[in-house]
């Protein structure tokens, strides 16, 4: 039973990743770049190391993501006022606009992926996943 759960979950992750990547492609964003825009919109002035830690990405991948976002004008780096060696990353107005557009498509794709489940089934799924996550957090 555990193996079937793991296999199904892994397959779902792969399928969802493909769906989300497809939804974001017209906005010239990868899922990781989109996640970065979402995170930058929650707070201003993220250090690179904090971004990579929060998104569970290695530092070199995070640097490439921020390089892309900065090249598009969606993010900018500024010196960290508390640490001259560090830089902070900020979302630009253009980045916020791009995030808002992409988020509509992302949400539509997510809703479509859940369309085969009734509202009660979605609620049950959320409860089951929350319980599993809590179990992992406790271990």
Secondary structure, 3 states (H helix, E strand, C coil): CHHHHHHHHHHHHHHHHHHHHHHHHCCCCCHHHHHHHHHHCCCCCEEHHHHHHHHCCCHHHHHHHHHHHHHCCCEEEEEECCEEEEEEEEECHHHHHHHHHHHHHHHHHHHHHCCCCCHHHHHHHHHHHHHHHHHHHHC
